[in-house]
Amino acid sequence: MLAFLTANLGNIIVSLVLIVIVTLIVVNLVGKKKRGQSTCGCGCSNCPSAGMCHKQ
C-alpha cells in the first residue's frame, strides 16, 4: 500500500486539488441560484430563458 501511494503521490495530489476546485465551483453556483442571482454571467433582462431560471 505504501509503495502504491509513493508511486502515485503526484496523481493523488492533483486529483484532490481538482476535486476541491470543482466542489467549490458547484457550491458557488448553488449559492448563487439560492440567492436568485444569475449563474450564466449575464443579466436576465434580454434573456429568452429568464422564465426558466427565476420563478415569477
mmJSON file of the N, C-alpha and C atoms, coordinates in Angstrom:
{"data_MODEL":{"atom_site":{
"group_PDB":["ATOM","ATOM","ATOM","ATOM","ATOM","ATOM","ATOM","ATOM","ATOM","ATOM","ATOM","ATOM","ATOM","ATOM","ATOM","ATOM","ATOM","ATOM","ATOM","ATOM","ATOM","ATOM","ATOM","ATOM","ATOM","ATOM","ATOM","ATOM","ATOM","ATOM","ATOM","ATOM","ATOM","ATOM","ATOM","ATOM","ATOM","ATOM","ATOM","ATOM","ATOM","ATOM","ATOM","ATOM","ATOM","ATOM","ATOM","ATOM","ATOM","ATOM","ATOM","ATOM","ATOM","ATOM","ATOM","ATOM","ATOM","ATOM","ATOM","ATOM","ATOM","ATOM","ATOM","ATOM","ATOM","ATOM","ATOM","ATOM","ATOM","ATOM","ATOM","ATOM","ATOM","ATOM","ATOM","ATOM","ATOM","ATOM","ATOM","ATOM","ATOM","ATOM","ATOM","ATOM","ATOM","ATOM","ATOM","ATOM","ATOM","ATOM","ATOM","ATOM","ATOM","ATOM","ATOM","ATOM","ATOM","ATOM","ATOM","ATOM","ATOM","ATOM","ATOM","ATOM","ATOM","ATOM","ATOM","ATOM","ATOM","ATOM","ATOM","ATOM","ATOM","ATOM","ATOM","ATOM","ATOM","ATOM","ATOM","ATOM","ATOM","ATOM","ATOM","ATOM","ATOM","ATOM","ATOM","ATOM","ATOM","ATOM","ATOM","ATOM","ATOM","ATOM","ATOM","ATOM","ATOM","ATOM","ATOM","ATOM","ATOM","ATOM","ATOM","ATOM","ATOM","ATOM","ATOM","ATOM","ATOM","ATOM","ATOM","ATOM","ATOM","ATOM","ATOM","ATOM","ATOM","ATOM","ATOM","ATOM","ATOM","ATOM","ATOM","ATOM","ATOM","ATOM","ATOM","ATOM"],
"id":[1,2,3,4,5,6,7,8,9,10,11,12,13,14,15,16,17,18,19,20,21,22,23,24,25,26,27,28,29,30,31,32,33,34,35,36,37,38,39,40,41,42,43,44,45,46,47,48,49,50,51,52,53,54,55,56,57,58,59,60,61,62,63,64,65,66,67,68,69,70,71,72,73,74,75,76,77,78,79,80,81,82,83,84,85,86,87,88,89,90,91,92,93,94,95,96,97,98,99,100,101,102,103,104,105,106,107,108,109,110,111,112,113,114,115,116,117,118,119,120,121,122,123,124,125,126,127,128,129,130,131,132,133,134,135,136,137,138,139,140,141,142,143,144,145,146,147,148,149,150,151,152,153,154,155,156,157,158,159,160,161,162,163,164,165,166,167,168],
"type_symbol":["N","C","C","N","C","C","N","C","C","N","C","C","N","C","C","N","C","C","N","C","C","N","C","C","N","C","C","N","C","C","N","C","C","N","C","C","N","C","C","N","C","C","N","C","C","N","C","C","N","C","C","N","C","C","N","C","C","N","C","C","N","C","C","N","C","C","N","C","C","N","C","C","N","C","C","N","C","C","N","C","C","N","C","C","N","C","C","N","C","C","N","C","C","N","C","C","N","C","C","N","C","C","N","C","C","N","C","C","N","C","C","N","C","C","N","C","C","N","C","C","N","C","C","N","C","C","N","C","C","N","C","C","N","C","C","N","C","C","N","C","C","N","C","C","N","C","C","N","C","C","N","C","C","N","C","C","N","C","C","N","C","C","N","C","C","N","C","C"],
"label_atom_id":["N","CA","C","N","CA","C","N","CA","C","N","CA","C","N","CA","C","N","CA","C","N","CA","C","N","CA","C","N","CA","C","N","CA","C","N","CA","C","N","CA","C","N","CA","C","N","CA","C","N","CA","C","N","CA","C","N","CA","C","N","CA","C","N","CA","C","N","CA","C","N","CA","C","N","CA","C","N","CA","C","N","CA","C","N","CA","C","N","CA","C","N","CA","C","N","CA","C","N","CA","C","N","CA","C","N","CA","C","N","CA","C","N","CA","C","N","CA","C","N","CA","C","N","CA","C","N","CA","C","N","CA","C","N","CA","C","N","CA","C","N","CA","C","N","CA","C","N","CA","C","N","CA","C","N","CA","C","N","CA","C","N","CA","C","N","CA","C","N","CA","C","N","CA","C","N","CA","C","N","CA","C","N","CA","C","N","CA","C","N","CA","C","N","CA","C"],
"label_alt_id":[null,null,null,null,null,null,null,null,null,null,null,null,null,null,null,null,null,null,null,null,null,null,null,null,null,null,null,null,null,null,null,null,null,null,null,null,null,null,null,null,null,null,null,null,null,null,null,null,null,null,null,null,null,null,null,null,null,null,null,null,null,null,null,null,null,null,null,null,null,null,null,null,null,null,null,null,null,null,null,null,null,null,null,null,null,null,null,null,null,null,null,null,null,null,null,null,null,null,null,null,null,null,null,null,null,null,null,null,null,null,null,null,null,null,null,null,null,null,null,null,null,null,null,null,null,null,null,null,null,null,null,null,null,null,null,null,null,null,null,null,null,null,null,null,null,null,null,null,null,null,null,null,null,null,null,null,null,null,null,null,null,null,null,null,null,null,null,null],
"label_comp_id":["MET","MET","MET","LEU","LEU","LEU","ALA","ALA","ALA","PHE","PHE","PHE","LEU","LEU","LEU","THR","THR","THR","ALA","ALA","ALA","ASN","ASN","ASN","LEU","LEU","LEU","GLY","GLY","GLY","ASN","ASN","ASN","ILE","ILE","ILE","ILE","ILE","ILE","VAL","VAL","VAL","SER","SER","SER","LEU","LEU","LEU","VAL","VAL","VAL","LEU","LEU","LEU","ILE","ILE","ILE","VAL","VAL","VAL","ILE","ILE","ILE","VAL","VAL","VAL","THR","THR","THR","LEU","LEU","LEU","ILE","ILE","ILE","VAL","VAL","VAL","VAL","VAL","VAL","ASN","ASN","ASN","LEU","LEU","LEU","VAL","VAL","VAL","GLY","GLY","GLY","LYS","LYS","LYS","LYS","LYS","LYS","LYS","LYS","LYS","ARG","ARG","ARG","GLY","GLY","GLY","GLN","GLN","GLN","SER","SER","SER","THR","THR","THR","CYS","CYS","CYS","GLY","GLY","GLY","CYS","CYS","CYS","GLY","GLY","GLY","CYS","CYS","CYS","SER","SER","SER","ASN","ASN","ASN","CYS","CYS","CYS","PRO","PRO","PRO","SER","SER","SER","ALA","ALA","ALA","GLY","GLY","GLY","MET","MET","MET","CYS","CYS","CYS","HIS","HIS","HIS","LYS","LYS","LYS","GLN","GLN","GLN"],
"label_asym_id":["A","A","A","A","A","A","A","A","A","A","A","A","A","A","A","A","A","A","A","A","A","A","A","A","A","A","A","A","A","A","A","A","A","A","A","A","A","A","A","A","A","A","A","A","A","A","A","A","A","A","A","A","A","A","A","A","A","A","A","A","A","A","A","A","A","A","A","A","A","A","A","A","A","A","A","A","A","A","A","A","A","A","A","A","A","A","A","A","A","A","A","A","A","A","A","A","A","A","A","A","A","A","A","A","A","A","A","A","A","A","A","A","A","A","A","A","A","A","A","A","A","A","A","A","A","A","A","A","A","A","A","A","A","A","A","A","A","A","A","A","A","A","A","A","A","A","A","A","A","A","A","A","A","A","A","A","A","A","A","A","A","A","A","A","A","A","A","A"],
"label_entity_id":["1","1","1","1","1","1","1","1","1","1","1","1","1","1","1","1","1","1","1","1","1","1","1","1","1","1","1","1","1","1","1","1","1","1","1","1","1","1","1","1","1","1","1","1","1","1","1","1","1","1","1","1","1","1","1","1","1","1","1","1","1","1","1","1","1","1","1","1","1","1","1","1","1","1","1","1","1","1","1","1","1","1","1","1","1","1","1","1","1","1","1","1","1","1","1","1","1","1","1","1","1","1","1","1","1","1","1","1","1","1","1","1","1","1","1","1","1","1","1","1","1","1","1","1","1","1","1","1","1","1","1","1","1","1","1","1","1","1","1","1","1","1","1","1","1","1","1","1","1","1","1","1","1","1","1","1","1","1","1","1","1","1","1","1","1","1","1","1"],
"label_seq_id":[1,1,1,2,2,2,3,3,3,4,4,4,5,5,5,6,6,6,7,7,7,8,8,8,9,9,9,10,10,10,11,11,11,12,12,12,13,13,13,14,14,14,15,15,15,16,16,16,17,17,17,18,18,18,19,19,19,20,20,20,21,21,21,22,22,22,23,23,23,24,24,24,25,25,25,26,26,26,27,27,27,28,28,28,29,29,29,30,30,30,31,31,31,32,32,32,33,33,33,34,34,34,35,35,35,36,36,36,37,37,37,38,38,38,39,39,39,40,40,40,41,41,41,42,42,42,43,43,43,44,44,44,45,45,45,46,46,46,47,47,47,48,48,48,49,49,49,50,50,50,51,51,51,52,52,52,53,53,53,54,54,54,55,55,55,56,56,56],
"pdbx_PDB_ins_code":[null,null,null,null,null,null,null,null,null,null,null,null,null,null,null,null,null,null,null,null,null,null,null,null,null,null,null,null,null,null,null,null,null,null,null,null,null,null,null,null,null,null,null,null,null,null,null,null,null,null,null,null,null,null,null,null,null,null,null,null,null,null,null,null,null,null,null,null,null,null,null,null,null,null,null,null,null,null,null,null,null,null,null,null,null,null,null,null,null,null,null,null,null,null,null,null,null,null,null,null,null,null,null,null,null,null,null,null,null,null,null,null,null,null,null,null,null,null,null,null,null,null,null,null,null,null,null,null,null,null,null,null,null,null,null,null,null,null,null,null,null,null,null,null,null,null,null,null,null,null,null,null,null,null,null,null,null,null,null,null,null,null,null,null,null,null,null,null],
"Cartn_x":[0.825,0.0,0.863,1.908,2.785,3.516,3.887,4.554,3.623,2.361,1.382,1.241,1.132,0.976,2.19,3.373,4.566,4.74,4.345,4.477,3.465,2.339,1.263,0.961,1.882,1.644,1.276,1.95,1.646,0.233,-0.178,-1.536,-2.583,-2.299,-3.243,-3.415,-2.334,-2.397,-3.146,-2.83,-3.516,-5.002,-5.35,-6.757,-7.491,-6.87,-7.502,-7.707,-6.72,-6.846,-7.983,-8.084,-9.166,-10.53,-10.629,-11.894,-12.302,-11.349,-11.648,-12.113,-11.453,-11.826,-13.228,-13.529,-14.855,-15.923,-15.642,-16.596,-16.873,-15.842,-16.039,-16.855,-16.634,-17.412,-18.882,-19.159,-20.542,-21.218,-20.523,-21.097,-21.387,-20.506,-20.718,-21.943,-22.088,-23.235,-24.549,-24.556,-25.771,-26.124,-25.12,-25.373,-25.945,-25.415,-25.943,-27.376,-27.659,-29.011,-29.989,-29.588,-30.46,-30.694,-29.683,-29.823,-30.565,-30.844,-31.583,-30.713,-29.413,-28.512,-28.344,-27.889,-27.657,-26.415,-26.494,-25.342,-24.675,-25.253,-24.682,-23.678,-23.648,-22.683,-23.244,-24.495,-25.094,-26.404,-26.948,-28.202,-29.38,-30.516,-31.706,-32.656,-32.308,-33.245,-33.576,-32.635,-32.883,-32.734,-32.749,-32.541,-33.867,-33.912,-35.162,-35.499,-34.56,-34.807,-34.933,-35.2,-35.276,-36.395,-37.475,-38.592,-38.245,-37.255,-36.866,-35.987,-35.227,-34.309,-34.997,-35.869,-36.473,-37.965,-38.509,-39.951,-40.598,-41.716,-42.432,-43.199],
"Cartn_y":[-1.197,0.0,1.252,1.262,2.42,2.628,1.553,1.661,2.265,1.882,2.458,3.955,4.365,5.789,6.604,6.102,6.854,6.894,5.841,5.82,6.739,6.966,7.758,9.033,9.522,10.689,11.924,12.136,13.294,13.247,12.086,11.935,12.119,11.619,11.74,13.2,13.938,15.353,16.162,15.959,16.692,16.358,15.105,14.701,15.354,15.383,16.023,17.517,18.177,19.613,19.859,19.039,19.197,18.936,17.961,17.679,18.866,19.462,20.634,21.802,22.043,23.16,22.963,21.773,21.502,21.624,21.15,21.261,22.724,23.548,24.973,25.662,25.287,25.873,25.487,24.236,23.78,24.458,24.576,25.245,26.707,27.361,28.753,28.885,28.011,28.072,27.803,26.845,26.554,27.74,28.351,29.523,30.685,30.921,31.991,31.694,30.452,30.062,30.285,29.96,30.152,31.629,32.465,33.906,34.582,33.848,34.41,35.156,34.997,35.677,34.84,35.496,34.813,33.944,32.732,31.838,31.737,32.406,32.314,33.434,34.462,35.537,36.759,36.706,37.868,38.2,39.341,39.75,39.014,39.131,38.412,39.309,40.575,41.499,41.098,40.617,40.241,38.75,37.959,36.527,35.832,35.041,34.351,33.23,32.795,31.712,32.216,33.51,34.076,33.436,33.039,32.413,31.028,30.398,29.067,29.152,30.223,30.368,30.916,31.888,32.593,32.398,32.002,31.828,33.199,33.316,34.601,34.842],
"Cartn_z":[0.0,0.0,0.0,0.798,0.856,-0.46,-1.111,-2.408,-3.445,-3.408,-4.328,-4.108,-2.838,-2.523,-2.952,-2.707,-3.089,-4.604,-5.296,-6.754,-7.427,-6.79,-7.392,-6.623,-5.835,-4.986,-5.806,-6.916,-7.763,-8.308,-8.796,-9.317,-8.227,-7.05,-5.942,-5.539,-5.455,-5.063,-6.106,-7.376,-8.447,-8.456,-8.264,-8.228,-7.065,-5.907,-4.748,-4.962,-5.554,-5.834,-6.818,-7.858,-8.823,-8.197,-7.317,-6.636,-5.767,-5.077,-4.242,-5.103,-6.221,-7.1,-7.664,-8.147,-8.703,-7.623,-6.425,-5.321,-4.987,-4.947,-4.662,-5.751,-7.002,-8.096,-7.973,-7.688,-7.551,-6.369,-5.252,-4.078,-4.4,-5.129,-5.516,-6.42,-7.398,-8.305,-7.575,-6.665,-5.901,-5.009,-4.401,-3.563,-4.357,-5.551,-6.398,-6.808,-7.123,-7.52,-6.372,-5.144,-3.987,-3.699,-3.967,-3.751,-4.887,-5.957,-7.082,-8.061,-7.96,-8.88,-10.137,-11.173,-12.435,-12.329,-12.826,-12.811,-14.173,-15.188,-16.527,-16.791,-15.967,-16.133,-16.825,-17.265,-17.914,-17.209,-17.541,-16.934,-17.539,-16.907,-17.363,-18.151,-18.36,-18.998,-20.433,-21.197,-22.585,-22.823,-21.787,-21.913,-22.244,-23.324,-23.65,-22.67,-21.888,-20.928,-19.499,-19.32,-17.971,-17.158,-17.789,-17.09,-16.548,-17.147,-16.688,-15.444,-15.299,-14.18,-12.931,-13.122,-11.991,-12.011,-10.894,-10.799,-10.724,-11.376,-11.419,-10.141],
"occupancy":[1.0,1.0,1.0,1.0,1.0,1.0,1.0,1.0,1.0,1.0,1.0,1.0,1.0,1.0,1.0,1.0,1.0,1.0,1.0,1.0,1.0,1.0,1.0,1.0,1.0,1.0,1.0,1.0,1.0,1.0,1.0,1.0,1.0,1.0,1.0,1.0,1.0,1.0,1.0,1.0,1.0,1.0,1.0,1.0,1.0,1.0,1.0,1.0,1.0,1.0,1.0,1.0,1.0,1.0,1.0,1.0,1.0,1.0,1.0,1.0,1.0,1.0,1.0,1.0,1.0,1.0,1.0,1.0,1.0,1.0,1.0,1.0,1.0,1.0,1.0,1.0,1.0,1.0,1.0,1.0,1.0,1.0,1.0,1.0,1.0,1.0,1.0,1.0,1.0,1.0,1.0,1.0,1.0,1.0,1.0,1.0,1.0,1.0,1.0,1.0,1.0,1.0,1.0,1.0,1.0,1.0,1.0,1.0,1.0,1.0,1.0,1.0,1.0,1.0,1.0,1.0,1.0,1.0,1.0,1.0,1.0,1.0,1.0,1.0,1.0,1.0,1.0,1.0,1.0,1.0,1.0,1.0,1.0,1.0,1.0,1.0,1.0,1.0,1.0,1.0,1.0,1.0,1.0,1.0,1.0,1.0,1.0,1.0,1.0,1.0,1.0,1.0,1.0,1.0,1.0,1.0,1.0,1.0,1.0,1.0,1.0,1.0,1.0,1.0,1.0,1.0,1.0,1.0],
"B_iso_or_equiv":[0.0,0.0,0.0,0.0,0.0,0.0,0.0,0.0,0.0,0.0,0.0,0.0,0.0,0.0,0.0,0.0,0.0,0.0,0.0,0.0,0.0,0.0,0.0,0.0,0.0,0.0,0.0,0.0,0.0,0.0,0.0,0.0,0.0,0.0,0.0,0.0,0.0,0.0,0.0,0.0,0.0,0.0,0.0,0.0,0.0,0.0,0.0,0.0,0.0,0.0,0.0,0.0,0.0,0.0,0.0,0.0,0.0,0.0,0.0,0.0,0.0,0.0,0.0,0.0,0.0,0.0,0.0,0.0,0.0,0.0,0.0,0.0,0.0,0.0,0.0,0.0,0.0,0.0,0.0,0.0,0.0,0.0,0.0,0.0,0.0,0.0,0.0,0.0,0.0,0.0,0.0,0.0,0.0,0.0,0.0,0.0,0.0,0.0,0.0,0.0,0.0,0.0,0.0,0.0,0.0,0.0,0.0,0.0,0.0,0.0,0.0,0.0,0.0,0.0,0.0,0.0,0.0,0.0,0.0,0.0,0.0,0.0,0.0,0.0,0.0,0.0,0.0,0.0,0.0,0.0,0.0,0.0,0.0,0.0,0.0,0.0,0.0,0.0,0.0,0.0,0.0,0.0,0.0,0.0,0.0,0.0,0.0,0.0,0.0,0.0,0.0,0.0,0.0,0.0,0.0,0.0,0.0,0.0,0.0,0.0,0.0,0.0,0.0,0.0,0.0,0.0,0.0,0.0],
"pdbx_formal_charge":[null,null,null,null,null,null,null,null,null,null,null,null,null,null,null,null,null,null,null,null,null,null,null,null,null,null,null,null,null,null,null,null,null,null,null,null,null,null,null,null,null,null,null,null,null,null,null,null,null,null,null,null,null,null,null,null,null,null,null,null,null,null,null,null,null,null,null,null,null,null,null,null,null,null,null,null,null,null,null,null,null,null,null,null,null,null,null,null,null,null,null,null,null,null,null,null,null,null,null,null,null,null,null,null,null,null,null,null,null,null,null,null,null,null,null,null,null,null,null,null,null,null,null,null,null,null,null,null,null,null,null,null,null,null,null,null,null,null,null,null,null,null,null,null,null,null,null,null,null,null,null,null,null,null,null,null,null,null,null,null,null,null,null,null,null,null,null,null],
"auth_seq_id":[1,1,1,2,2,2,3,3,3,4,4,4,5,5,5,6,6,6,7,7,7,8,8,8,9,9,9,10,10,10,11,11,11,12,12,12,13,13,13,14,14,14,15,15,15,16,16,16,17,17,17,18,18,18,19,19,19,20,20,20,21,21,21,22,22,22,23,23,23,24,24,24,25,25,25,26,26,26,27,27,27,28,28,28,29,29,29,30,30,30,31,31,31,32,32,32,33,33,33,34,34,34,35,35,35,36,36,36,37,37,37,38,38,38,39,39,39,40,40,40,41,41,41,42,42,42,43,43,43,44,44,44,45,45,45,46,46,46,47,47,47,48,48,48,49,49,49,50,50,50,51,51,51,52,52,52,53,53,53,54,54,54,55,55,55,56,56,56],
"auth_comp_id":["MET","MET","MET","LEU","LEU","LEU","ALA","ALA","ALA","PHE","PHE","PHE","LEU","LEU","LEU","THR","THR","THR","ALA","ALA","ALA","ASN","ASN","ASN","LEU","LEU","LEU","GLY","GLY","GLY","ASN","ASN","ASN","ILE","ILE","ILE","ILE","ILE","ILE","VAL","VAL","VAL","SER","SER","SER","LEU","LEU","LEU","VAL","VAL","VAL","LEU","LEU","LEU","ILE","ILE","ILE","VAL","VAL","VAL","ILE","ILE","ILE","VAL","VAL","VAL","THR","THR","THR","LEU","LEU","LEU","ILE","ILE","ILE","VAL","VAL","VAL","VAL","VAL","VAL","ASN","ASN","ASN","LEU","LEU","LEU","VAL","VAL","VAL","GLY","GLY","GLY","LYS","LYS","LYS","LYS","LYS","LYS","LYS","LYS","LYS","ARG","ARG","ARG","GLY","GLY","GLY","GLN","GLN","GLN","SER","SER","SER","THR","THR","THR","CYS","CYS","CYS","GLY","GLY","GLY","CYS","CYS","CYS","GLY","GLY","GLY","CYS","CYS","CYS","SER","SER","SER","ASN","ASN","ASN","CYS","CYS","CYS","PRO","PRO","PRO","SER","SER","SER","ALA","ALA","ALA","GLY","GLY","GLY","MET","MET","MET","CYS","CYS","CYS","HIS","HIS","HIS","LYS","LYS","LYS","GLN","GLN","GLN"],
"auth_asym_id":["A","A","A","A","A","A","A","A","A","A","A","A","A","A","A","A","A","A","A","A","A","A","A","A","A","A","A","A","A","A","A","A","A","A","A","A","A","A","A","A","A","A","A","A","A","A","A","A","A","A","A","A","A","A","A","A","A","A","A","A","A","A","A","A","A","A","A","A","A","A","A","A","A","A","A","A","A","A","A","A","A","A","A","A","A","A","A","A","A","A","A","A","A","A","A","A","A","A","A","A","A","A","A","A","A","A","A","A","A","A","A","A","A","A","A","A","A","A","A","A","A","A","A","A","A","A","A","A","A","A","A","A","A","A","A","A","A","A","A","A","A","A","A","A","A","A","A","A","A","A","A","A","A","A","A","A","A","A","A","A","A","A","A","A","A","A","A","A"],
"auth_atom_id":["N","CA","C","N","CA","C","N","CA","C","N","CA","C","N","CA","C","N","CA","C","N","CA","C","N","CA","C","N","CA","C","N","CA","C","N","CA","C","N","CA","C","N","CA","C","N","CA","C","N","CA","C","N","CA","C","N","CA","C","N","CA","C","N","CA","C","N","CA","C","N","CA","C","N","CA","C","N","CA","C","N","CA","C","N","CA","C","N","CA","C","N","CA","C","N","CA","C","N","CA","C","N","CA","C","N","CA","C","N","CA","C","N","CA","C","N","CA","C","N","CA","C","N","CA","C","N","CA","C","N","CA","C","N","CA","C","N","CA","C","N","CA","C","N","CA","C","N","CA","C","N","CA","C","N","CA","C","N","CA","C","N","CA","C","N","CA","C","N","CA","C","N","CA","C","N","CA","C","N","CA","C","N","CA","C","N","CA","C","N","CA","C","N","CA","C"],
"pdbx_PDB_model_num":[1,1,1,1,1,1,1,1,1,1,1,1,1,1,1,1,1,1,1,1,1,1,1,1,1,1,1,1,1,1,1,1,1,1,1,1,1,1,1,1,1,1,1,1,1,1,1,1,1,1,1,1,1,1,1,1,1,1,1,1,1,1,1,1,1,1,1,1,1,1,1,1,1,1,1,1,1,1,1,1,1,1,1,1,1,1,1,1,1,1,1,1,1,1,1,1,1,1,1,1,1,1,1,1,1,1,1,1,1,1,1,1,1,1,1,1,1,1,1,1,1,1,1,1,1,1,1,1,1,1,1,1,1,1,1,1,1,1,1,1,1,1,1,1,1,1,1,1,1,1,1,1,1,1,1,1,1,1,1,1,1,1,1,1,1,1,1,1]
}}}
